[in-house]
Amino acid sequence: MKIIRDKNTVEFISNLNCSINNETDEVKKLELYSEIIRKRLLDIVYSSKNGHIGGSLSSVEIETVLYFKIMNISPENKNDSNRDRFILSKGHSVEAYYAILEQAGFIDRKTVDTYGSFNSLLAGHPTKKVPGVELNSGALGHGLSYGIGLALAAKMDNKNYTSYVLMGDGEQGEGSIYEAAMSAGHYKLDNLVAIIDRNTLQISGKTENVMSLEPLRERWEAFGWEVFDVEGNDIKSLIDTFESLDKKNSKPKMLIAHTTKGCGISFMEKVAKWHHGIPNDEQYNEAIEEINDRIKSMCQ
Ligand SMILES: Cc1ncc(C[n+]2csc(CCOP(=O)(O)OP(=O)(O)O)c2C)c(N)n1
């Protein structure tokens, strides 16, 4: 288990009498981490009056499990050619990503606090200027091709890292994804793990109304991928699935992560306008209270 490093978070947890050194229940600990990430990304959006909160909230558990349990990546090995790679193809969900990179120690709290201000290192979509970020992203439909390139390079160079790509379900409307899907099957990239944040909403409404995706599983299987359905806001379901993957079976992996857009803030859940809504003071306080209540009950 990797430890959350941020000093304020450590103090915050110890004030709650919640020992982060307790190794007894890893799932509970990652659930707690997710809530801390959730709270931090809410702060980032609220104070900058900027961002895409709905899809950030739906992706929190996926990124928490990847960064704090599954991936071989840390600030110490971020330039090592054998590190695992993470590509946030749905780059608009950057607030969750910045909160994760902060908690994992790639960027510091002061830098994250500059988000949304003039000359900040942190733009509204990921850029490679930010330590830990592998790809400039945000124009949807590009991350999978890049992740495939990384996976192919690992095969050619005899490296054993895994390439992870997180996409949106609305993003599945981009045609470039299907060229990538075909090539990953063709090159038998079993070291490639793609994840679709299947929150069923995109910017303007339900994915099934804007550009229908079903039968999503069968479509990916037809391209030669091994497909898994996973509860994408459930830490245990994510860990079990990521840990079960056979990286030697010649098949690229697709996790369809069933999530809730706006997950964890009740009034934002499943409401399309929270794709890029900014909470007002009252809404912010209500959201913080809801998250704090969960954190307190987890720590009892
Ligand atoms: C090529 C491209 N077209 C349009 C956009 C504008 N855009 C930003 S987010 C978004 C919707 C994405 O929906 P989804 O992938 O489901 O993301 P999530 O619901 O997880 O936030 C769109 C169309 C974009 N970023 N890139």
The ligand as a MOL file (V3000), in Angstrom:
LIG
                    3D

  0  0  0     0  0            999 V3000
M  V30 BEGIN CTAB
M  V30 COUNTS 26 27 0 0 0
M  V30 BEGIN ATOM
M  V30 1 C -12.5000 16.3450 -30.0010 0
M  V30 2 C -13.3500 16.9820 -28.9450 0
M  V30 3 N -14.6240 17.3140 -29.2260 0
M  V30 4 C -15.3930 17.8960 -28.2890 0
M  V30 5 C -14.8830 18.1850 -27.0530 0
M  V30 6 C -15.7460 18.8870 -26.0220 0
M  V30 7 N -16.1020 18.0390 -24.9190 0 CHG=1
M  V30 8 C -15.4880 18.1450 -23.7240 0
M  V30 9 S -16.0390 17.0500 -22.6190 0
M  V30 10 C -17.1610 16.4200 -23.7110 0
M  V30 11 C -18.0750 15.2980 -23.3310 0
M  V30 12 C -17.3230 14.1030 -22.9210 0
M  V30 13 O -18.1810 13.1590 -22.3770 0
M  V30 14 P -17.6000 11.8800 -21.6760 0
M  V30 15 O -16.5220 11.3370 -22.5130 0
M  V30 16 O -18.7360 10.9770 -21.3790 0
M  V30 17 O -16.9400 12.4760 -20.3740 0
M  V30 18 P -17.4480 12.4180 -18.8540 0
M  V30 19 O -18.9350 12.2460 -18.8470 0
M  V30 20 O -16.7790 11.2500 -18.2490 0
M  V30 21 O -17.0220 13.7270 -18.2710 0
M  V30 22 C -17.0600 17.0610 -24.9310 0
M  V30 23 C -17.8950 16.7300 -26.1010 0
M  V30 24 C -13.5460 17.8240 -26.8010 0
M  V30 25 N -12.9720 18.0290 -25.6100 0
M  V30 26 N -12.8030 17.2190 -27.7500 0
M  V30 END ATOM
M  V30 BEGIN BOND
M  V30 1 1 1 2
M  V30 2 1 2 3
M  V30 3 2 2 26
M  V30 4 2 3 4
M  V30 5 1 4 5
M  V30 6 1 5 6
M  V30 7 2 5 24
M  V30 8 1 6 7
M  V30 9 2 7 8
M  V30 10 1 7 22
M  V30 11 1 8 9
M  V30 12 1 9 10
M  V30 13 1 10 11
M  V30 14 2 10 22
M  V30 15 1 11 12
M  V30 16 1 12 13
M  V30 17 1 13 14
M  V30 18 2 14 15
M  V30 19 1 14 16
M  V30 20 1 14 17
M  V30 21 1 17 18
M  V30 22 2 18 19
M  V30 23 1 18 20
M  V30 24 1 18 21
M  V30 25 1 22 23
M  V30 26 1 24 25
M  V30 27 1 24 26
M  V30 END BOND
M  V30 END CTAB
M  END
